[in-house]
Amino acid sequence: MAAITVRNLPEETARALKARAAHAGRSTEAEVREILNAAVRTPVGLGTALAALGKRAGGVDLSRSRKRSPARVASFES
């Protein structure tokens, strides 16, 4: 596993990292790892997230029979 050193980190940032880590119940090093991992993780699109949610819920059957009749024109008059 790789190791990195961060130099010239402002003291205020170091204190904030320690506080954030304590709030999450992690060490400062583990918190920094989590932040870095989240920063480079590939974002998941809405469709992918919804599909994963449906899969975790047991799946959804979206097969529908298509109506063969033409669509009606909308009428906005009374």
C-alpha positions, 0 to 999 in steps of 0.5 A: 500500500502506498504512503504519502506525506502532507507537508505545510498543513495549516494547524487549523486544518489539522485540528478540523481533521482531528475533530471530524475523525473523533466525531466519526469514531475514527483515527485522524489517519483513517479519516484522511483515508476516507476523505481521499477515497471519497474524493477519487471515487467514480460518481454514480449516476441517478439511473445506476443508483435507482437500479441498485436500489430496486435490486436491493429491494428485490427487483422491479418488473418494468415489462409493460405491454405496448398499446398499438393504438395511436396516441390521441391529440390533447384537447385543452378546450371545454 
